[in-house]
Amino acid sequence: MADVERISAFAENAIEQGNPNLLVPWYLIGCYAYYVLDDPVLSDDLFDRICFLLMEALDAIEIDHMHAHLCDPEALQAGTGYQLKDYPSRVASVAERFIAGEVPT
């Protein structure tokens, strides 16, 4: 079981650095952990905030991330990632490692 509080604090710190591209992997990691592994790594509040910020950044064309095409604006507005079916292997790996406690936070 993931240490949601600790991982959320780590994610929030990374996001607050101001690089909107960091929203993409955190969104995907959060979705994979929740929808595929059934073990959330982010608090609901933080996930909702990531969705909101990511939606704004996509609208403002501030995102230049290789996985941005996986971020559906309608899903972000609804605060979900349920529609995602294929995840990049690195997203799956990081989410699994967070849950296993292998990634230092």
MODELLER restraints for C-alpha pairs under 7 A, 6 or more apart:
rsr = mdl.restraints
at = mdl.atoms
rsr.add(forms.Gaussian(group=physical.xy_distance, feature=features.Distance(at['CA:1:A'], at['CA:39:A']), mean=6.36, stdev=0.5))
rsr.add(forms.Gaussian(group=physical.xy_distance, feature=features.Distance(at['CA:1:A'], at['CA:99:A']), mean=5.81, stdev=0.5))
rsr.add(forms.Gaussian(group=physical.xy_distance, feature=features.Distance(at['CA:2:A'], at['CA:39:A']), mean=6.55, stdev=0.5))
rsr.add(forms.Gaussian(group=physical.xy_distance, feature=features.Distance(at['CA:2:A'], at['CA:40:A']), mean=6.76, stdev=0.5))
rsr.add(forms.Gaussian(group=physical.xy_distance, feature=features.Distance(at['CA:2:A'], at['CA:41:A']), mean=5.61, stdev=0.5))
rsr.add(forms.Gaussian(group=physical.xy_distance, feature=features.Distance(at['CA:2:A'], at['CA:98:A']), mean=6.65, stdev=0.5))
rsr.add(forms.Gaussian(group=physical.xy_distance, feature=features.Distance(at['CA:2:A'], at['CA:99:A']), mean=4.30, stdev=0.5))
rsr.add(forms.Gaussian(group=physical.xy_distance, feature=features.Distance(at['CA:3:A'], at['CA:41:A']), mean=6.78, stdev=0.5))
rsr.add(forms.Gaussian(group=physical.xy_distance, feature=features.Distance(at['CA:4:A'], at['CA:40:A']), mean=6.90, stdev=0.5))
rsr.add(forms.Gaussian(group=physical.xy_distance, feature=features.Distance(at['CA:4:A'], at['CA:41:A']), mean=4.80, stdev=0.5))
rsr.add(forms.Gaussian(group=physical.xy_distance, feature=features.Distance(at['CA:4:A'], at['CA:42:A']), mean=5.32, stdev=0.5))
rsr.add(forms.Gaussian(group=physical.xy_distance, feature=features.Distance(at['CA:4:A'], at['CA:43:A']), mean=6.15, stdev=0.5))
rsr.add(forms.Gaussian(group=physical.xy_distance, feature=features.Distance(at['CA:6:A'], at['CA:105:A']), mean=6.92, stdev=0.5))
rsr.add(forms.Gaussian(group=physical.xy_distance, feature=features.Distance(at['CA:7:A'], at['CA:41:A']), mean=6.24, stdev=0.5))
rsr.add(forms.Gaussian(group=physical.xy_distance, feature=features.Distance(at['CA:7:A'], at['CA:42:A']), mean=6.51, stdev=0.5))
rsr.add(forms.Gaussian(group=physical.xy_distance, feature=features.Distance(at['CA:7:A'], at['CA:105:A']), mean=6.43, stdev=0.5))
rsr.add(forms.Gaussian(group=physical.xy_distance, feature=features.Distance(at['CA:8:A'], at['CA:41:A']), mean=6.97, stdev=0.5))
rsr.add(forms.Gaussian(group=physical.xy_distance, feature=features.Distance(at['CA:8:A'], at['CA:42:A']), mean=4.96, stdev=0.5))
rsr.add(forms.Gaussian(group=physical.xy_distance, feature=features.Distance(at['CA:8:A'], at['CA:43:A']), mean=6.20, stdev=0.5))
rsr.add(forms.Gaussian(group=physical.xy_distance, feature=features.Distance(at['CA:8:A'], at['CA:46:A']), mean=6.96, stdev=0.5))
rsr.add(forms.Gaussian(group=physical.xy_distance, feature=features.Distance(at['CA:10:A'], at['CA:105:A']), mean=5.72, stdev=0.5))
rsr.add(forms.Gaussian(group=physical.xy_distance, feature=features.Distance(at['CA:15:A'], at['CA:22:A']), mean=6.17, stdev=0.5))
rsr.add(forms.Gaussian(group=physical.xy_distance, feature=features.Distance(at['CA:15:A'], at['CA:23:A']), mean=6.58, stdev=0.5))
rsr.add(forms.Gaussian(group=physical.xy_distance, feature=features.Distance(at['CA:20:A'], at['CA:57:A']), mean=6.59, stdev=0.5))
rsr.add(forms.Gaussian(group=physical.xy_distance, feature=features.Distance(at['CA:20:A'], at['CA:62:A']), mean=6.72, stdev=0.5))
rsr.add(forms.Gaussian(group=physical.xy_distance, feature=features.Distance(at['CA:20:A'], at['CA:63:A']), mean=6.14, stdev=0.5))
rsr.add(forms.Gaussian(group=physical.xy_distance, feature=features.Distance(at['CA:21:A'], at['CA:63:A']), mean=5.35, stdev=0.5))
rsr.add(forms.Gaussian(group=physical.xy_distance, feature=features.Distance(at['CA:21:A'], at['CA:64:A']), mean=6.32, stdev=0.5))
rsr.add(forms.Gaussian(group=physical.xy_distance, feature=features.Distance(at['CA:21:A'], at['CA:65:A']), mean=5.75, stdev=0.5))
rsr.add(forms.Gaussian(group=physical.xy_distance, feature=features.Distance(at['CA:23:A'], at['CA:50:A']), mean=6.22, stdev=0.5))
rsr.add(forms.Gaussian(group=physical.xy_distance, feature=features.Distance(at['CA:23:A'], at['CA:54:A']), mean=5.93, stdev=0.5))
rsr.add(forms.Gaussian(group=physical.xy_distance, feature=features.Distance(at['CA:24:A'], at['CA:67:A']), mean=6.92, stdev=0.5))
rsr.add(forms.Gaussian(group=physical.xy_distance, feature=features.Distance(at['CA:24:A'], at['CA:68:A']), mean=6.26, stdev=0.5))
rsr.add(forms.Gaussian(group=physical.xy_distance, feature=features.Distance(at['CA:25:A'], at['CA:91:A']), mean=6.98, stdev=0.5))
rsr.add(forms.Gaussian(group=physical.xy_distance, feature=features.Distance(at['CA:27:A'], at['CA:50:A']), mean=6.49, stdev=0.5))
rsr.add(forms.Gaussian(group=physical.xy_distance, feature=features.Distance(at['CA:27:A'], at['CA:51:A']), mean=7.00, stdev=0.5))
rsr.add(forms.Gaussian(group=physical.xy_distance, feature=features.Distance(at['CA:28:A'], at['CA:91:A']), mean=6.59, stdev=0.5))
rsr.add(forms.Gaussian(group=physical.xy_distance, feature=features.Distance(at['CA:29:A'], at['CA:91:A']), mean=5.54, stdev=0.5))
rsr.add(forms.Gaussian(group=physical.xy_distance, feature=features.Distance(at['CA:29:A'], at['CA:95:A']), mean=5.45, stdev=0.5))
rsr.add(forms.Gaussian(group=physical.xy_distance, feature=features.Distance(at['CA:30:A'], at['CA:40:A']), mean=6.63, stdev=0.5))
rsr.add(forms.Gaussian(group=physical.xy_distance, feature=features.Distance(at['CA:30:A'], at['CA:41:A']), mean=6.09, stdev=0.5))
rsr.add(forms.Gaussian(group=physical.xy_distance, feature=features.Distance(at['CA:30:A'], at['CA:42:A']), mean=6.03, stdev=0.5))
rsr.add(forms.Gaussian(group=physical.xy_distance, feature=features.Distance(at['CA:31:A'], at['CA:81:A']), mean=5.44, stdev=0.5))
rsr.add(forms.Gaussian(group=physical.xy_distance, feature=features.Distance(at['CA:32:A'], at['CA:92:A']), mean=6.55, stdev=0.5))
rsr.add(forms.Gaussian(group=physical.xy_distance, feature=features.Distance(at['CA:32:A'], at['CA:95:A']), mean=6.90, stdev=0.5))
rsr.add(forms.Gaussian(group=physical.xy_distance, feature=features.Distance(at['CA:33:A'], at['CA:39:A']), mean=5.39, stdev=0.5))
rsr.add(forms.Gaussian(group=physical.xy_distance, feature=features.Distance(at['CA:33:A'], at['CA:40:A']), mean=5.19, stdev=0.5))
rsr.add(forms.Gaussian(group=physical.xy_distance, feature=features.Distance(at['CA:33:A'], at['CA:41:A']), mean=6.27, stdev=0.5))
rsr.add(forms.Gaussian(group=physical.xy_distance, feature=features.Distance(at['CA:33:A'], at['CA:95:A']), mean=5.78, stdev=0.5))
rsr.add(forms.Gaussian(group=physical.xy_distance, feature=features.Distance(at['CA:34:A'], at['CA:40:A']), mean=4.48, stdev=0.5))
rsr.add(forms.Gaussian(group=physical.xy_distance, feature=features.Distance(at['CA:35:A'], at['CA:82:A']), mean=6.52, stdev=0.5))
rsr.add(forms.Gaussian(group=physical.xy_distance, feature=features.Distance(at['CA:41:A'], at['CA:99:A']), mean=6.96, stdev=0.5))
rsr.add(forms.Gaussian(group=physical.xy_distance, feature=features.Distance(at['CA:48:A'], at['CA:79:A']), mean=5.59, stdev=0.5))
rsr.add(forms.Gaussian(group=physical.xy_distance, feature=features.Distance(at['CA:51:A'], at['CA:76:A']), mean=4.91, stdev=0.5))
rsr.add(forms.Gaussian(group=physical.xy_distance, feature=features.Distance(at['CA:51:A'], at['CA:77:A']), mean=6.90, stdev=0.5))
rsr.add(forms.Gaussian(group=physical.xy_distance, feature=features.Distance(at['CA:51:A'], at['CA:79:A']), mean=5.76, stdev=0.5))
rsr.add(forms.Gaussian(group=physical.xy_distance, feature=features.Distance(at['CA:52:A'], at['CA:76:A']), mean=6.70, stdev=0.5))
rsr.add(forms.Gaussian(group=physical.xy_distance, feature=features.Distance(at['CA:52:A'], at['CA:77:A']), mean=6.77, stdev=0.5))
rsr.add(forms.Gaussian(group=physical.xy_distance, feature=features.Distance(at['CA:55:A'], at['CA:73:A']), mean=5.91, stdev=0.5))
rsr.add(forms.Gaussian(group=physical.xy_distance, feature=features.Distance(at['CA:55:A'], at['CA:76:A']), mean=6.02, stdev=0.5))
rsr.add(forms.Gaussian(group=physical.xy_distance, feature=features.Distance(at['CA:55:A'], at['CA:77:A']), mean=6.91, stdev=0.5))
rsr.add(forms.Gaussian(group=physical.xy_distance, feature=features.Distance(at['CA:57:A'], at['CA:63:A']), mean=6.12, stdev=0.5))
rsr.add(forms.Gaussian(group=physical.xy_distance, feature=features.Distance(at['CA:75:A'], at['CA:81:A']), mean=6.12, stdev=0.5))
rsr.add(forms.Gaussian(group=physical.xy_distance, feature=features.Distance(at['CA:97:A'], at['CA:103:A']), mean=5.77, stdev=0.5))
